[in-house]
């Protein structure tokens, strides 16, 4: 198994950072060169699952939750996503740095993955 490492940079630095780090850029819909983006009604997380053939049922469920949180008009896909959206909006309004927001939100995604495992087993 290969563990992914995510590097977060401002969008205007994304392509240069990806070249420098030999990384795959993602979630920058204003940059046509970026392949891992929203696709129709689906979110970037789902594009990652698709492109890297990640078929774990819990990840697929998590993808639906993330889509609901991230894509307007997809609120019907997974009711849990509405709570995730509220949390993300609340964190954004806290006035903390992006790094701090990420550090606080990643455990939420870990917990949702555990939840999704129970839902799909």
Order of alpha helices (4+ residues) and beta strands (2+ residues): alpha-alpha-alpha-alpha-alpha
